[in-house]
Amino acid sequence: MLTAGVYAATNWTWVARLIVAANFWGAAAAIWLYAKTIGKTVEKTYLDPATHSPVVIRSSHSLFFIPAKPWAILATLLACVMTVVSFNLPSEHFMDRASSASLEKTAFDQANHLITADKGKEAYGNTPEAEKLAEAFSSMV
């Protein structure tokens, strides 16, 4: 949350890269914590009253028949890969999507305001071709 706040305030691309890496490392740490606590295999030895021989009962957690520790190793490897990938992506990957989306939304909001304002014009558009098309459409109706 701190890195997201810094990115929003400063728009530094390295912070966005850090957010991607931090998400994967956080998930890997959570899986390691699970593997070391709840997900570890527990062995309990009981004495069978009929035969007086020891009986070992094992309880373990798994996901898709894979124990927790291999999942933790896979998550750590994925975090390593995603850290390298996020710091090697071009900065346009992080910056241009948000700014172009906001520019498009701003243009749409301005055009939408023209329609609702009704300044006496019959057709509006963001380009001259779009205005001609809107005029043709409004005359057909």
DABEL-V542008 format. One record per helix or strand. SS is the DSSP state (H for helix, E for strand). FROM is the first residue (numbers start at 0). TO is the last residue. If there is no record, write none. Layout:
ss->(SS,SS)
from->(FROM,FROM)
to->(TO,TO)
This chain:
ss->(H,H,E,E,E,E,H,H,H)
from->(1,12,41,53,61,65,67,91,127)
to->(9,35,46,58,62,66,87,116,139)
